[in-house]
């Protein structure tokens, strides 16, 4: 019927959950439509007629899509709710009335570029591995990195049960006096703590990690903790 939309897409489009998480929530019985728990992924609803609730919260149909780029500080977790009451990245986005979700993740001790939006389809497209969007990280390592270790990272290293895909690696600085190396790593995968694990695989401990770019988006004009809206052109590029 006209105006009908899949339930998981409706949840994602309105910044409640990512598409994948929305599907999980439906299967777990956390979504209610017109007073009844729905557990079928094929369920469609009409936003103009049906009342949708997630964990007791009414899901409103948000028309305006918002996209922001944040220079995430260390110490903030990339989530919209934290059971340990830690600082969360959405606390930094002041003055935006819609609920935003992070696009991908940065661990608590990593700073840098992070996109947030209420557009579930955008999140799905940008985070799906098939699109291979590059992420560039500046990494400070303990010890002096060798050219052979750079080559290992470039070819792919074994992490747990998989081999990482080839990366782009550039040495930025070697400080023999302080016994540290600064390198730049560009990858298009997004596995949990991947850059840290890649460096551990070549015997190097990460002292500092900063994501400088997502695709062509950089944060050189944003101070730590600052954010800005993405332009239409930037959104289309991603």
C-alpha positions, 0 to 999 in steps of 0.5 A: 500500500502507498506510504507503507514502509518496513518497520526496521527501515522506519526505526532507522530513518528516524534515528532510533537504531541502525538498520541491523540493530532495528532488526535485532530489536524487532526479533527480540520483541522490543518494538510495539505497533498499535499496542501489539509486540511485533517480531516479524521482519517483513512487517510494514507500517504506515507512518501516518496511521500506525503508532510505533514504540521502541522500549516504551518510547514513541517513535516520531516520524522525523522529516528533517535529516541531519548530518554532522561531523564531530572531532571526538575527544578522548574519554567519550564513548561512541554510543547514545546510552551508556550503562556505566554513565560515561560521557557519550559523544551525543552530549557534545552535539548541542542545539540539534533537536533530532536524535542522532546516531553515530556512524560507525565507532571510535573506541573511548581512547581514540579521538578524531573524525566521527559522523552522526546522523538520524538518517538510517539509510545513510548509516547503512550505506556508509558502514557497509563493507562493500562500499570500502570507504577509506578511514585515515588514522594518525598513530603514535607508536612506542619504539622505532618502526622498521620498513619491514613492519610497514610492509607487513601492514601494507600487505595485511596482518593476521588478527585473531582469525582473519587477515586484514586487507592491504592498507596504505601506510606512511611514516610521518616522524621518527623520534629516536630520542623519545623512542616513538614513531608516528605513522599514518594508516589508511584502511577501508575495513572497520573491525573492532579496534582494528588499527590497534590490533594491526599495530600489536600484530607487528609488535608495536604498542599504540600510544595515541590514535586519532582518525584524521579523515573519513573518505574525503572528509577531514577535521583539520578545521575542527578543534577537539570537541567541535562539530559542524554540519555536513554540506549536501556535496559532502553527503553525496560524496559519501 
